[in-house]
Amino acid sequence: MATPEKRLSTGLNARSIGSGKETIVLCHGFGTDQSIWHKIIPLLAESYTLVVFDWPFSGAVTDKSLYEHAKYTSFEPYADDLITVIDEMDLNCVTFVGHSMSAMIGCIASIKRPHLFNNLILVTASPRYINTDDYFGGFERSSIDEMVSTVELQYESWCSAYAPIAVDKNDGASVEKFLSCLKSMDSEVAVSLAKTVFYSDYRDMLEKVETPCTIIQSSNDMAVPVGIGQYLEKKIKGVATLQIIDMIGHFPQLTAHLKLVELVKAVVGI
């Protein structure tokens, strides 16, 4: 008797919420899971069909074999996973909302399969975190090396120190939300993922992105300088529009969710 084929979307806890005509795929970033969207899901599900899932690195994924260290050394395999989930759920012409690392993943997927995407919404995105002579990513290489070393040697301590910096420390509940997600991730996976994310460089990819993009930037983000949003707007080949939210931190879905919902609705329409 043949064994039923395992669907990646099932392993990644993919689900559909709402029943609107337009479909929005919400894609979480480093160290989190689909629950990071909990504030905006009820507000968007009133008008749209939402699709959420967890990346293989997420602590919310029970099948730990889905994360292969040798496989996920770049964003390309994640883009392939995204396309697989969209195909398995029989979707097309979606609006993709990618937070942080997922923004670049969505861009890669849009190059591979452009007809799947109507719009890309890139939330606190960066194509490269490390500075060069002619590019300001926000970090010196030595700072990233030190951070990765801390993640490797003192993961719990790093999580506790990083969460209130990445999220507005004045919003204690949101800091705790992110911290809980971080701590649920396997520490060895966290090291592997940190290397993939913070040493990445996808600047050359931007000139191949033709899907219309809305870039949503935080005015005060320790991970992504405001100038990165302007860089993305300039380098993306297709129509790109920059929107800056007056806020502290890297997580508008937690600390500026009403403004984020407003911007997403403006892109998708009713």
Secondary structure, DSSP 8 states (H G I E B T S, - for coil): -------HHHHTT-EEE---SSEEEEE--TT--GGGGTTTHHHHHTTSEEEE---TTSTT-S-GGG--TTT-SSSHHHHHHHHHHHHHTT--SEEEEEETHHHHHHHHHHHH-GGGEEEEEEES--SB-B-BTTB--SB-HHHHHHHHHHHHH-HHHHHHHHHHHHBTTT-HHHHHHHHHHHHHS-HHHHHHHHHHHHT-B-TGGGGG--S-EEEEEEEE-SSS-HHHHHHHHHH-SS-EEEEEEEEEBS-HHHHSHHHHHHHHHHHH--
